[in-house]
Amino acid sequence: MAEDSDLERTEPASPRRLEEARSKGNVPRSRELNTFVILMAAGTTLLVMGPDLAKGLMVMMQHGLTFDHGTLNRPDLMWDGLMHTVLDMLRLFAPFMLILLVAAFFAPIAIGGWLFSAEALVPDFGRSNPLKGITRIFSAHGLGELGKAIAKSLVIGIIGFWVIWHYLGEALMLSSESLMRSSAHFSTLMAWTFIFMTSAMILIVAIDVPLQLWNYYRNLRMTKEEVRQEHKESEGSPELKGRIRQAQREAARRRMMSEVPKADVIVTNPTHYAVALRYNEKEMRAPRVVAKGTYLLAERIRELGAENGVPILRTPPLARALYKHAEIDREIPTALFAAVAEVLAYVYQLRSYNVSGGIKPELPEEIAVPEGMDIVEPEEQAESLSQS
């Protein structure tokens, strides 16, 4: 039963799966919404521009049917007249076509957003298989589309019959009007009829859009195994992540140890902790910790410091406080400024003594740290008691 549950597509699509589908050109679309927006744009534009379009067509018809004796022996003038009529037609209908083009461009992105996928342009010869085509026609999706088309035809037909019946009187009165006036009036009647019939599609659109969204996300559902596999691919296996973290720690440790020879002093516990400090008054506002460690790492810091002539001071309280409250490659806490300054003062005096001689500075016997900064671990307390 558990295996059957893992194979069922019960999990919602992950962001990665949705992005992969989008990259392949698979986004939710509603053809009913596209059709409604384009037809409504056409009807509204026809209502606004209809009288002007009708008058323009009348003028073009009058000009085209006017007989000019001068063109009988001039075929070139007849061709020029034809081109002039075609250009007038294009100029007359250009705004109308532009509005339809804009509607056709923006309607598809209403629910799926803007998308250009080259992969969607690759021909799929599997779609040309007649058996698959027949299967799609008689599938649940094909039957749903058939039912939707029948419902759309019925709704639009009923609304269209009502609109024609409602405007029948006005349509019969057109014959009593002048040609120019009846043309403009007829275009207005046609526009209102078109708008009313198109408005009937709102009900179909209101049903189709949620249905297309539901069907889109349902088809992209994932099995539990696919979710686990995707999580493993995106996050990586625990073993791999462990090796990556180990490599990162090793790299950080090597960088830290490379800074030890540049330190000014190393303060120790002496066995539990070692902290290397560096201070350059021209580059730093305060002393900075360049390396720190415990036990074996502390021993390695002391060895590396001794090999490079870095002074090593045994100051247990300060070493413990620096290890617990200071971060590598960061300035020391303000509360430890005084204690570190005392250590650095001794180091600078010792350095001057080694260069020019004089009175050898005395190692500070005890360097105090603020209360609460020195925290002794239980194993250190046990070791100090055993030594005493």
BELDA-V620835 format. One record per pair of residues at least 24 apart in sequence whose C-alpha atoms are under 10 Angstrom apart, sorted by sequence separation. I is the first residue (numbers start at 1). J is the second residue. If there is no record, write none. Layout:
# BELDA-V620835
I/J + I/J
This chain:
# BELDA-V620835
61/85 + 266/290 + 268/292 + 270/294 + 271/295 + 272/296 + 273/297 + 274/298 + 343/367 + 60/85 + 164/189 + 167/192 + 263/288 + 266/291 + 267/292 + 268/293 + 269/294 + 270/295 + 271/296 + 272/297 + 273/298 + 274/299 + 276/301 + 318/343 + 342/367 + 60/86 + 163/189 + 164/190 + 167/193 + 263/289 + 264/290 + 266/292 + 268/294 + 269/295 + 272/298 + 273/299 + 274/300 + 275/301 + 276/302 + 294/320 + 342/368 + 166/193 + 263/290 + 271/298 + 272/299 + 274/301 + 275/302 + 292/319 + 339/366 + 340/367 + 60/88 + 262/290 + 263/291 + 270/298 + 271/299 + 273/301 + 274/302 + 315/343 + 339/367 + 340/368 + 60/89 + 163/192 + 164/193 + 260/289 + 261/290 + 269/298 + 270/299 + 273/302 + 276/305 + 294/323 + 338/367 + 339/368 + 340/369 + 163/193 + 259/289 + 260/290 + 268/298 + 292/322 + 293/323 + 313/343 + 338/368 + 339/369 + 57/88 + 162/193 + 163/194 + 259/290 + 260/291 + 268/299 + 271/302 + 292/323 + 338/369 + 339/370 + 56/88 + 57/89 + 161/193 + 258/290 + 259/291 + 260/292 + 266/298 + 270/302 + 291/323 + 292/324 + 336/368 + 337/369 + 338/370 + 56/89 + 160/193 + 163/196 + 256/289 + 257/290 + 258/291 + 268/301 + 289/322 + 313/346 + 336/369 + 159/193 + 160/194 + 162/196 + 163/197 + 256/290 + 257/291 + 268/302 + 276/310 + 289/323 + 292/326 + 313/347 + 335/369 + 336/370 + 57/92 + 162/197 + 255/290 + 256/291 + 257/292 + 266/301 + 267/302 + 276/311 + 292/327 + 312/347 + 335/370 + 53/89 + 56/92 + 160/196 + 161/197 + 255/291 + 256/292 + 266/302 + 276/312 + 291/327 + 292/328 + 311/347 + 335/371 + 56/93 + 159/196 + 160/197 + 275/312 + 289/326 + 290/327 + 291/328 + 310/347 + 336/373 + 159/197 + 160/198 + 253/291 + 274/312 + 275/313 + 288/326 + 289/327 + 290/328 + 291/329 + 335/373 + 53/92 + 158/197 + 159/198 + 253/292 + 266/305 + 274/313 + 288/327 + 289/328 + 290/329 + 311/350 + 52/92 + 53/93 + 156/196 + 157/197 + 159/199 + 160/200 + 253/293 + 257/297 + 261/301 + 265/305 + 266/306 + 274/314 + 288/328 + 289/329 + 290/330 + 311/351 + 156/197 + 159/200 + 260/301 + 264/305 + 273/314 + 274/315 + 288/329 + 289/330 + 290/331 + 155/197 + 156/198 + 158/200 + 260/302 + 263/305 + 270/312 + 273/315 + 274/316 + 287/329 + 288/330 + 289/331 + 53/96 + 156/199 + 157/200 + 257/300 + 260/303 + 261/304 + 262/305 + 270/313 + 271/314 + 273/316 + 275/318 + 276/319 + 287/330 + 288/331 + 289/332 + 49/93 + 156/200 + 253/297 + 257/301 + 260/304 + 261/305 + 265/309 + 266/310 + 267/311 + 268/312 + 269/313 + 270/314 + 272/316 + 275/319 + 286/330 + 287/331 + 288/332 + 155/200 + 156/201 + 256/301 + 260/305 + 261/306 + 263/308 + 264/309 + 265/310 + 266/311 + 267/312 + 268/313 + 269/314 + 270/315 + 271/316 + 274/319 + 275/320 + 277/322 + 286/331 + 287/332 + 288/333 + 49/95 + 50/96 + 155/201 + 258/304 + 259/305 + 260/306 + 261/307 + 262/308 + 263/309 + 264/310 + 265/311 + 266/312 + 267/313 + 268/314 + 269/315 + 270/316 + 273/319 + 274/320 + 275/321 + 276/322 + 285/331 + 286/332 + 287/333 + 49/96 + 257/304 + 261/308 + 262/309 + 263/310 + 264/311 + 265/312 + 266/313 + 267/314 + 268/315 + 269/316 + 272/319 + 273/320 + 275/322 + 276/323 + 284/331 + 286/333 + 322/369 + 152/200 + 153/201 + 155/203 + 257/305 + 260/308 + 261/309 + 262/310 + 263/311 + 264/312 + 265/313 + 266/314 + 267/315 + 268/316 + 269/317 + 272/320 + 273/321 + 274/322 + 275/323 + 286/334 + 318/366 + 321/369 + 325/373 + 152/201 + 155/204 + 261/310 + 266/315 + 267/316 + 268/317 + 269/318 + 270/319 + 273/322 + 274/323 + 314/363 + 315/364 + 317/366 + 318/367 + 320/369 + 321/370 + 324/373 + 325/374 + 45/95 + 46/96 + 151/201 + 260/310 + 267/317 + 268/318 + 269/319 + 273/323 + 287/337 + 313/363 + 314/364 + 315/365 + 316/366 + 317/367 + 318/368 + 319/369 + 324/374 + 45/96 + 152/203 + 267/318 + 268/319 + 269/320 + 273/324 + 275/326 + 277/328 + 278/329 + 286/337 + 313/364 + 314/365 + 315/366 + 316/367 + 317/368 + 318/369 + 321/372 + 322/373 + 323/374 + 324/375 + 45/97 + 152/204 + 267/319 + 268/320 + 276/328 + 277/329 + 279/331 + 314/366 + 315/367 + 316/368 + 317/369 + 318/370 + 321/373 + 322/374 + 151/204 + 266/319 + 267/320 + 275/328 + 278/331 + 287/340 + 315/368 + 317/370 + 320/373 + 321/374 + 42/96 + 45/99 + 268/322 + 277/331 + 286/340 + 287/341 + 320/374 + 321/375 + 41/96 + 42/97 + 45/100 + 149/204 + 267/322 + 268/323 + 277/332 + 286/341 + 318/373 + 319/374 + 320/375 + 321/376 + 148/204 + 267/323 + 317/373 + 318/374 + 320/376 + 42/99 + 287/344 + 317/374 + 320/377 + 41/99 + 42/100 + 316/374 + 317/375 + 41/100 + 148/207 + 317/376 + 40/100 + 41/101 + 148/208 + 316/376 + 38/99 + 39/100 + 41/102 + 42/103 + 38/100 + 41/103 + 37/100 + 38/101 + 40/103 + 41/104 + 277/340 + 38/102 + 39/103 + 38/103 + 39/104 + 279/344 + 37/103 + 38/104 + 278/344 + 36/103 + 37/104 + 38/105 + 277/344 + 35/103 + 38/106 + 34/103 + 35/104 + 37/106 + 38/107 + 34/104 + 37/107 + 259/329 + 34/105 + 36/107 + 37/108 + 34/106 + 35/107 + 256/328 + 34/107 + 35/108 + 256/329 + 267/340 + 33/107 + 34/108 + 141/215 + 33/108 + 34/109 + 265/340 + 31/107 + 34/110 + 267/343 + 30/107 + 31/108 + 33/110 + 266/343 + 29/107 + 30/108 + 33/111 + 265/343 + 29/108 + 30/109 + 265/344 + 28/108 + 29/109 + 30/110 + 264/344 + 28/109 + 29/110 + 30/111 + 265/346 + 27/109 + 28/110 + 29/111 + 30/112 + 265/347 + 28/111 + 29/112 + 264/347 + 265/348 + 27/111 + 28/112 + 29/113 + 264/348 + 27/112 + 28/113 + 26/112 + 27/113 + 27/114 + 264/351 + 27/115 + 26/115 + 22/112 + 25/115 + 24/115 + 25/116 + 26/117 + 23/115 + 24/116 + 25/117 + 22/115 + 23/116 + 24/117 + 25/118 + 22/116 + 23/117 + 24/118 + 25/119 + 26/120 + 22/117 + 23/118 + 24/119 + 25/120 + 23/119 + 24/120 + 25/121 + 23/120 + 24/121 + 22/120 + 111/209 + 111/210 + 111/212 + 112/213 + 111/213 + 272/377 + 272/379 + 272/380 + 271/380 + 269/380 + 32/148 + 32/149 + 32/152 + 58/179 + 59/180 + 58/180 + 55/179 + 55/180 + 58/183 + 54/180 + 55/181 + 57/183 + 58/184 + 54/181 + 54/182 + 55/183 + 51/180 + 54/183 + 55/184 + 51/181 + 53/183 + 54/184 + 51/182 + 52/183 + 53/184 + 54/185 + 51/183 + 52/184 + 54/186 + 55/187 + 50/183 + 51/184 + 54/187 + 50/184 + 51/185 + 53/187 + 54/188 + 49/184 + 50/185 + 51/186 + 52/187 + 50/186 + 51/187 + 50/187 + 51/188 + 49/187 + 50/188 + 48/187 + 49/188 + 50/189 + 47/187 + 48/188 + 50/190 + 46/187 + 47/188 + 50/191 + 46/188 + 47/189 + 49/191 + 47/190 + 48/191 + 46/190 + 47/191 + 43/188 + 46/191 + 47/192 + 45/191 + 46/192 + 47/193 + 43/190 + 44/191 + 47/194 + 43/191 + 44/192 + 46/194 + 47/195 + 42/191 + 43/192 + 46/195 + 43/193 + 44/194 + 40/191 + 43/194 + 44/195 + 42/194 + 43/195 + 42/195 + 43/196 + 40/194 + 41/195 + 43/197 + 39/194 + 40/195 + 43/198 + 39/195 + 40/196 + 42/198 + 40/197 + 41/198 + 39/197 + 40/198 + 39/198 + 40/199 + 38/198 + 39/199 + 37/198 + 40/201 + 36/198 + 39/201 + 35/198 + 36/199 + 36/200 + 37/201 + 36/201 + 37/202 + 35/201 + 36/202 + 33/201 + 36/204 + 37/205 + 32/201 + 33/202 + 36/205 + 32/202 + 35/205 + 33/204 + 34/205 + 32/204 + 33/205 + 32/205 + 33/206 + 31/205 + 32/206 + 30/205 + 32/207 + 33/208 + 32/208 + 33/209 + 31/208 + 32/209 + 30/208 + 31/209 + 29/208 + 30/209 + 29/209 + 30/210 + 28/209 + 30/211 + 31/212 + 30/212 + 29/212 + 30/213 + 28/212 + 29/213 + 28/213 + 27/213 + 28/214 + 28/215 + 29/216 + 28/216 + 27/216 + 28/217 + 26/216 + 27/217 + 18/217 + 21/220 + 18/220 + 17/220 + 18/221 + 13/217 + 17/221 + 12/217 + 13/218 + 17/222 + 12/218 + 13/219 + 14/220 + 11/218 + 12/219 + 13/220 + 14/221 + 10/218 + 12/220 + 13/221 + 14/222 + 9/218 + 11/220 + 12/221 + 13/222 + 9/219 + 11/221 + 12/222 + 13/223 + 17/227 + 9/220 + 10/221 + 11/222 + 12/223 + 9/221 + 10/222 + 11/223 + 12/224 + 14/226 + 8/221 + 9/222 + 10/223 + 11/224 + 13/226 + 14/227 + 17/230 + 8/222 + 9/223 + 10/224 + 11/225 + 13/227 + 16/230 + 7/222 + 8/223 + 9/224 + 11/226 + 12/227 + 16/231 + 6/222 + 7/223 + 8/224 + 9/225 + 11/227 + 14/230 + 6/223 + 7/224 + 8/225 + 9/226 + 14/231 + 5/223 + 6/224 + 7/225 + 16/234 + 4/223 + 5/224 + 6/225 + 7/226 + 5/225 + 6/226 + 3/224 + 6/227 + 3/225
